């Protein structure tokens, strides 16, 4: 099933990844001489992907009203990964596991931001439940600003069972909640970890919370006691990265 993707960065990054296959690229004729757009055209030519020039109106209709920046691509389909693909990416990296699991994140822009953060923080993959969760829609791919093409994203039938599989591999399951007793910055994160973040409204479901080996909170000042899920995940993931780099630097 074909999927529309739009935006300069998402389409350009997809063209550099052989796992994702673009059938064709549509370019607004008014943008064809802009350098970032020229780079997309060149990348499409290198991959043998047909490029069509369109009016701004036609491109806007194709993008469903999304902010396309003069570039729209047509994907053959979304190449979701499997949980095994993520485990393989971890094993082949030679680094401690860093996996992001999302329990009921439903906002597509949050999902896109989470994918971008996970990729930049060096995660080996992202795990999503099939039901009651945002998926790799055009809006999510656009919000990820190209990262969606470079990090494995697995959709699983049962998130709790997927966490059990990761635990069997020696990966610790860590959840985050404002009421958790353990301070993020006083917790040893230099271990194989899968971070589980809850949805925007209800946080972690009870069954998923029970699967966590440890729970941490982000210490905050002021009266507001919670962060947007993508911001909170960014704080935690980069603390994981910071601790691991500190350990490596001390060797």
Secondary structure, DSSP 4 states (H G I P E B T S, - for coil): --EEEESHHHHHHHHT-TTS-EEEEEEEGGGTTSHHHHHHHHHHHHHT-EEEEE-HHHHHHHTTT---TTEEEEES----B-HHHHHHHHHHHTS--EEEEEES---HHHHHHHHHHHHHTT-SEEEEESSSS----HHHHHHTTTGGGTS-EEEES-HHHHHHHHHHTTPEEEEE-TT-SEEGGGS---S-EEEEEEBTTTBS-HHHHHT-SEEEE----SS-----HHHHHHHHHHHHHHHHHHHHHH-
